[in-house]
Amino acid sequence: MRIKEKNYKNIYWFLSTIFHPVFVPVLLVLTCVPHADPFHNLLIEKRILFFFLFFFLNTFLPCFFVFILYKKNLISGIELKNKRERILPLSFTFLCLIMILFITKQFFLFNSIITTIILGYLLITIASLIISLFWKVSLHMLCVGGAISAIGNNTISYNESYLMFYLFLFISLVLGYSRLKQNAHNKKQVVLGFLLGFVLMLFVFSY
């Protein structure tokens, strides 16, 4: 019985890691940019360079920053369980997203869905910062909610297959359940996090 429970905990941990907020935007850009998007007009070398810079700024630097904060005893753990401890990492992530926006301009991706996605996650990050001043919301669900909103818009606008939309929807349900089983959040924090991420990304795509 204990082995089975341990296996479940490992699955919850794996899902929470793979679909961590620093990975979701990268997964979204890797899998959901439509073929009609200006990004695909770039040479393959430039696309690879862009993905490298995107991963470096969106994922590597924020993770490294959190590691430094932990080593300096400025946060109690890399999981950022305390809402107040999220302020510095989220602020740094916001700056990284601003730099990514600057890079999209250098690659002439003004009309790319990638730029819209980044703007959406900028808005989500700002909302997360404000909320973290007085409450704790699930950052995992904020990001995955935003991803589903972006995929839904992509699916409708470009007549893409609904497969990716349903896949991410299933992932969001399993991820939300995992966050609850890990006692990382309560139901309200999970549900409201998902809905807020979805609505904010929808707002950006609408304009």
Sequence and secondary structure as in RCSB ss.txt:
>XXXX:A:sequence
MRIKEKNYKNIYWFLSTIFHPVFVPVLLVLTCVPHADPFHNLLIEKRILFFFLFFFLNTFLPCFFVFILYKKNLI
SGIELKNKRERILPLSFTFLCLIMILFITKQFFLFNSIITTIILGYLLITIASLIISLFWKVSLHMLCVGGAISA
IGNNTISYNESYLMFYLFLFISLVLGYSRLKQNAHNKKQVVLGFLLGFVLMLFVFSY
>XXXX:A:secstr
 HHHHHHHHHHHHHHHHHT TTTHHHHHHHHH  TTSGGGGS HHHHHHHHHHHHIIIIIHHHHHHHHHHHTTSS
S TT  SGGGGHHHHHHHHHHHHHHHHHHHHTT TTSHHHHHHHHHHHHHHHHHHHHTT    HHHHHHHHHHHH
HHHHHHHTT  SHHHHHHHHHHHHHHHHHHHTTSS HHHHHHHHHHHHHHHHHHHH 
